[in-house]
Amino acid sequence: MDLAWSDLLTAVGLVLVLEGIVLSLFPNALRHAMAFAMNMPNFRLRLMGLGALMVGFILIRLVRGS
């Protein structure tokens, strides 16, 4: 696995761009989502986090091809 620092910084930059888009275009929806998440049990949040982690990992593996 040959992961360069530029790949890591590109990924972090992309996350910041996507978060910036959500914050600037949909601030009320983001507040609503945060309030909704505050009322969810920790177990459900953990399951959602693990699901997102698995989908992201699979997507990276598919794109990278290894």
N, CA, C and O atoms as a GROMACS GRO file, in nm:
protein
  264
    1MET      N    1   0.086  -0.118   0.000
    1MET     CA    2   0.000   0.000   0.000
    1MET      C    3   0.090   0.123   0.000
    1MET      O    4   0.168   0.143   0.092
    2ASP      N    5   0.077   0.203  -0.103
    2ASP     CA    6   0.162   0.320  -0.119
    2ASP      C    7   0.077   0.446  -0.103
    2ASP      O    8   0.030   0.503  -0.202
    3LEU      N    9   0.057   0.488   0.021
    3LEU     CA   10  -0.023   0.606   0.050
    3LEU      C   11   0.070   0.724   0.071
    3LEU      O   12   0.148   0.727   0.166
    4ALA      N   13   0.062   0.820  -0.018
    4ALA     CA   14   0.146   0.939  -0.007
    4ALA      C   15   0.078   1.043   0.082
    4ALA      O   16  -0.044   1.042   0.098
    5TRP      N   17   0.159   1.131   0.140
    5TRP     CA   18   0.103   1.239   0.221
    5TRP      C   19   0.009   1.326   0.141
    5TRP      O   20  -0.089   1.378   0.195
    6SER      N   21   0.036   1.341   0.013
    6SER     CA   22  -0.052   1.424  -0.070
    6SER      C   23  -0.191   1.362  -0.080
    6SER      O   24  -0.290   1.434  -0.088
    7ASP      N   25  -0.199   1.228  -0.081
    7ASP     CA   26  -0.330   1.162  -0.084
    7ASP      C   27  -0.407   1.189   0.045
    7ASP      O   28  -0.526   1.218   0.042
    8LEU      N   29  -0.337   1.180   0.157
    8LEU     CA   30  -0.401   1.205   0.286
    8LEU      C   31  -0.449   1.349   0.296
    8LEU      O   32  -0.562   1.374   0.339
    9LEU      N   33  -0.365   1.443   0.257
    9LEU     CA   34  -0.404   1.585   0.263
    9LEU      C   35  -0.517   1.616   0.165
    9LEU      O   36  -0.602   1.700   0.194
   10THR      N   37  -0.519   1.550   0.051
   10THR     CA   38  -0.628   1.567  -0.044
   10THR      C   39  -0.759   1.518   0.016
   10THR      O   40  -0.863   1.583   0.002
   11ALA      N   41  -0.754   1.403   0.084
   11ALA     CA   42  -0.875   1.349   0.147
   11ALA      C   43  -0.926   1.442   0.257
   11ALA      O   44  -1.046   1.466   0.267
   12VAL      N   45  -0.836   1.494   0.339
   12VAL     CA   46  -0.875   1.586   0.446
   12VAL      C   47  -0.933   1.714   0.386
   12VAL      O   48  -1.034   1.765   0.434
   13GLY      N   49  -0.870   1.764   0.280
   13GLY     CA   50  -0.922   1.883   0.213
   13GLY      C   51  -1.061   1.860   0.156
   13GLY      O   52  -1.146   1.948   0.163
   14LEU      N   53  -1.084   1.742   0.098
   14LEU     CA   54  -1.215   1.711   0.043
   14LEU      C   55  -1.322   1.705   0.152
   14LEU      O   56  -1.434   1.753   0.132
   15VAL      N   57  -1.288   1.648   0.267
   15VAL     CA   58  -1.381   1.645   0.380
   15VAL      C   59  -1.416   1.788   0.422
   15VAL      O   60  -1.532   1.818   0.447
   16LEU      N   61  -1.316   1.875   0.431
   16LEU     CA   62  -1.341   2.014   0.471
   16LEU      C   63  -1.426   2.087   0.368
   16LEU      O   64  -1.513   2.166   0.406
   17VAL      N   65  -1.403   2.062   0.240
   17VAL     CA   66  -1.486   2.124   0.136
   17VAL      C   67  -1.631   2.079   0.149
   17VAL      O   68  -1.722   2.161   0.144
   18LEU      N   69  -1.652   1.949   0.166
   18LEU     CA   70  -1.789   1.898   0.179
   18LEU      C   71  -1.858   1.952   0.304
   18LEU      O   72  -1.976   1.988   0.299
   19GLU      N   73  -1.787   1.958   0.415
   19GLU     CA   74  -1.845   2.015   0.537
   19GLU      C   75  -1.875   2.163   0.518
   19GLU      O   76  -1.978   2.213   0.565
   20GLY      N   77  -1.787   2.234   0.449
   20GLY     CA   78  -1.811   2.375   0.423
   20GLY      C   79  -1.935   2.398   0.337
   20GLY      O   80  -2.010   2.492   0.359
   21ILE      N   81  -1.954   2.310   0.239
   21ILE     CA   82  -2.074   2.322   0.154
   21ILE      C   83  -2.200   2.304   0.237
   21ILE      O   84  -2.294   2.382   0.226
   22VAL      N   85  -2.200   2.200   0.321
   22VAL     CA   86  -2.318   2.176   0.405
   22VAL      C   87  -2.343   2.292   0.500
   22VAL      O   88  -2.456   2.337   0.515
   23LEU      N   89  -2.237   2.340   0.564
   23LEU     CA   90  -2.253   2.451   0.659
   23LEU      C   91  -2.301   2.579   0.592
   23LEU      O   92  -2.383   2.652   0.649
   24SER      N   93  -2.252   2.607   0.472
   24SER     CA   94  -2.289   2.733   0.407
   24SER      C   95  -2.424   2.726   0.336
   24SER      O   96  -2.496   2.826   0.330
   25LEU      N   97  -2.459   2.612   0.282
   25LEU     CA   98  -2.584   2.602   0.205
   25LEU      C   99  -2.704   2.556   0.287
   25LEU      O  100  -2.817   2.593   0.258
   26PHE      N  101  -2.680   2.474   0.389
   26PHE     CA  102  -2.791   2.415   0.464
   26PHE      C  103  -2.772   2.425   0.615
   26PHE      O  104  -2.774   2.323   0.684
   27PRO      N  105  -2.753   2.546   0.669
   27PRO     CA  106  -2.727   2.557   0.813
   27PRO      C  107  -2.844   2.509   0.900
   27PRO      O  108  -2.822   2.447   1.004
   28ASN      N  109  -2.967   2.537   0.858
   28ASN     CA  110  -3.082   2.495   0.938
   28ASN      C  111  -3.098   2.343   0.938
   28ASN      O  112  -3.129   2.283   1.041
   29ALA      N  113  -3.076   2.281   0.823
   29ALA     CA  114  -3.085   2.135   0.815
   29ALA      C  115  -2.976   2.071   0.901
   29ALA      O  116  -2.999   1.968   0.964
   30LEU      N  117  -2.858   2.132   0.904
   30LEU     CA  118  -2.750   2.079   0.987
   30LEU      C  119  -2.785   2.091   1.134
   30LEU      O  120  -2.760   1.998   1.211
   31ARG      N  121  -2.842   2.203   1.175
   31ARG     CA  122  -2.884   2.219   1.315
   31ARG      C  123  -2.989   2.114   1.352
   31ARG      O  124  -2.985   2.056   1.461
   32HIS      N  125  -3.083   2.091   1.260
   32HIS     CA  126  -3.188   1.992   1.285
   32HIS      C  127  -3.126   1.853   1.298
   32HIS      O  128  -3.164   1.776   1.387
   33ALA      N  129  -3.031   1.819   1.211
   33ALA     CA  130  -2.965   1.689   1.216
   33ALA      C  131  -2.886   1.673   1.346
   33ALA      O  132  -2.886   1.565   1.406
   34MET      N  133  -2.821   1.779   1.391
   34MET     CA  134  -2.746   1.773   1.517
   34MET      C  135  -2.840   1.753   1.636
   34MET      O  136  -2.811   1.674   1.726
   35ALA      N  137  -2.952   1.824   1.635
   35ALA     CA  138  -3.050   1.808   1.743
   35ALA      C  139  -3.106   1.666   1.742
   35ALA      O  140  -3.128   1.607   1.848
   36PHE      N  141  -3.130   1.612   1.623
   36PHE     CA  142  -3.180   1.476   1.611
   36PHE      C  143  -3.077   1.377   1.666
   36PHE      O  144  -3.112   1.282   1.736
   37ALA      N  145  -2.951   1.399   1.634
   37ALA     CA  146  -2.845   1.310   1.680
   37ALA      C  147  -2.828   1.318   1.832
   37ALA      O  148  -2.796   1.218   1.896
   38MET      N  149  -2.849   1.435   1.889
   38MET     CA  150  -2.837   1.450   2.034
   38MET      C  151  -2.937   1.363   2.109
   38MET      O  152  -2.910   1.320   2.221
   39ASN      N  153  -3.051   1.337   2.048
   39ASN     CA  154  -3.156   1.258   2.113
   39ASN      C  155  -3.145   1.109   2.082
   39ASN      O  156  -3.224   1.030   2.134
   40MET      N  157  -3.050   1.070   1.999
   40MET     CA  158  -3.034   0.928   1.965
   40MET      C  159  -2.949   0.859   2.071
   40MET      O  160  -2.859   0.920   2.129
   41PRO      N  161  -2.979   0.733   2.096
   41PRO     CA  162  -2.894   0.660   2.191
   41PRO      C  163  -2.755   0.636   2.133
   41PRO      O  164  -2.737   0.627   2.012
   42ASN      N  165  -2.657   0.625   2.222
   42ASN     CA  166  -2.518   0.607   2.179
   42ASN      C  167  -2.502   0.483   2.092
   42ASN      O  168  -2.424   0.485   1.997
   43PHE      N  169  -2.574   0.377   2.124
   43PHE     CA  170  -2.563   0.253   2.047
   43PHE      C  171  -2.598   0.276   1.900
   43PHE      O  172  -2.529   0.226   1.812
   44ARG      N  173  -2.704   0.352   1.875
   44ARG     CA  174  -2.745   0.378   1.736
   44ARG      C  175  -2.642   0.466   1.665
   44ARG      O  176  -2.612   0.444   1.548
   45LEU      N  177  -2.589   0.566   1.734
   45LEU     CA  178  -2.486   0.651   1.675
   45LEU      C  179  -2.361   0.569   1.640
   45LEU      O  180  -2.300   0.590   1.535
   46ARG      N  181  -2.325   0.477   1.729
   46ARG     CA  182  -2.210   0.391   1.701
   46ARG      C  183  -2.235   0.303   1.579
   46ARG      O  184  -2.146   0.286   1.495
   47LEU      N  185  -2.356   0.248   1.568
   47LEU     CA  186  -2.389   0.166   1.452
   47LEU      C  187  -2.383   0.248   1.323
   47LEU      O  188  -2.333   0.200   1.220
   48MET      N  189  -2.434   0.369   1.328
   48MET     CA  190  -2.428   0.456   1.210
   48MET      C  191  -2.283   0.489   1.175
   48MET      O  192  -2.247   0.491   1.057
   49GLY      N  193  -2.202   0.514   1.275
   49GLY     CA  194  -2.061   0.542   1.251
   49GLY      C  195  -1.988   0.424   1.191
   49GLY      O  196  -1.909   0.440   1.098
   50LEU      N  197  -2.015   0.305   1.242
   50LEU     CA  198  -1.953   0.184   1.188
   50LEU      C  199  -2.001   0.158   1.045
   50LEU      O  200  -1.923   0.115   0.960
   51GLY      N  201  -2.129   0.185   1.019
   51GLY     CA  202  -2.181   0.168   0.884
   51GLY      C  203  -2.114   0.264   0.786
   51GLY      O  204  -2.076   0.225   0.676
   52ALA      N  205  -2.098   0.390   0.827
   52ALA     CA  206  -2.031   0.488   0.742
   52ALA      C  207  -1.885   0.449   0.720
   52ALA      O  208  -1.832   0.465   0.609
   53LEU      N  209  -1.821   0.399   0.825
   53LEU     CA  210  -1.682   0.356   0.813
   53LEU      C  211  -1.669   0.242   0.712
   53LEU      O  212  -1.579   0.244   0.628
   54MET      N  213  -1.759   0.144   0.719
   54MET     CA  214  -1.752   0.030   0.627
   54MET      C  215  -1.780   0.073   0.483
   54MET      O  216  -1.711   0.029   0.391
   55VAL      N  217  -1.881   0.158   0.463
   55VAL     CA  218  -1.911   0.205   0.328
   55VAL      C  219  -1.793   0.285   0.272
   55VAL      O  220  -1.756   0.267   0.156
   56GLY      N  221  -1.734   0.371   0.353
   56GLY     CA  222  -1.618   0.447   0.309
   56GLY      C  223  -1.500   0.359   0.275
   56GLY      O  224  -1.433   0.380   0.175
   57PHE      N  225  -1.475   0.258   0.359
   57PHE     CA  226  -1.365   0.166   0.334
   57PHE      C  227  -1.386   0.089   0.203
   57PHE      O  228  -1.294   0.076   0.122
   58ILE      N  229  -1.508   0.039   0.183
   58ILE     CA  230  -1.539  -0.035   0.060
   58ILE      C  231  -1.525   0.056  -0.062
   58ILE      O  232  -1.472   0.014  -0.164
   59LEU      N  233  -1.572   0.179  -0.051
   59LEU     CA  234  -1.560   0.273  -0.162
   59LEU      C  235  -1.415   0.300  -0.197
   59LEU      O  236  -1.378   0.302  -0.314
   60ILE      N  237  -1.333   0.320  -0.096
   60ILE     CA  238  -1.189   0.343  -0.121
   60ILE      C  239  -1.127   0.221  -0.186
   60ILE      O  240  -1.049   0.235  -0.281
   61ARG      N  241  -1.159   0.102  -0.137
   61ARG     CA  242  -1.104  -0.020  -0.196
   61ARG      C  243  -1.146  -0.036  -0.342
   61ARG      O  244  -1.066  -0.079  -0.425
   62LEU      N  245  -1.272  -0.003  -0.373
   62LEU     CA  246  -1.320  -0.013  -0.511
   62LEU      C  247  -1.249   0.087  -0.601
   62LEU      O  248  -1.211   0.053  -0.713
   63VAL      N  249  -1.232   0.208  -0.554
   63VAL     CA  250  -1.168   0.313  -0.634
   63VAL      C  251  -1.019   0.285  -0.652
   63VAL      O  252  -0.965   0.302  -0.761
   64ARG      N  253  -0.955   0.241  -0.545
   64ARG     CA  254  -0.811   0.214  -0.550
   64ARG      C  255  -0.779   0.085  -0.623
   64ARG      O  256  -0.669   0.069  -0.676
   65GLY      N  257  -0.874  -0.007  -0.625
   65GLY     CA  258  -0.857  -0.130  -0.701
   65GLY      C  259  -0.766  -0.233  -0.639
   65GLY      O  260  -0.719  -0.323  -0.708
   66SER      N  261  -0.738  -0.223  -0.509
   66SER     CA  262  -0.654  -0.328  -0.449
   66SER      C  263  -0.718  -0.383  -0.326
   66SER      O  264  -0.662  -0.472  -0.262
   0.00000   0.00000   0.00000
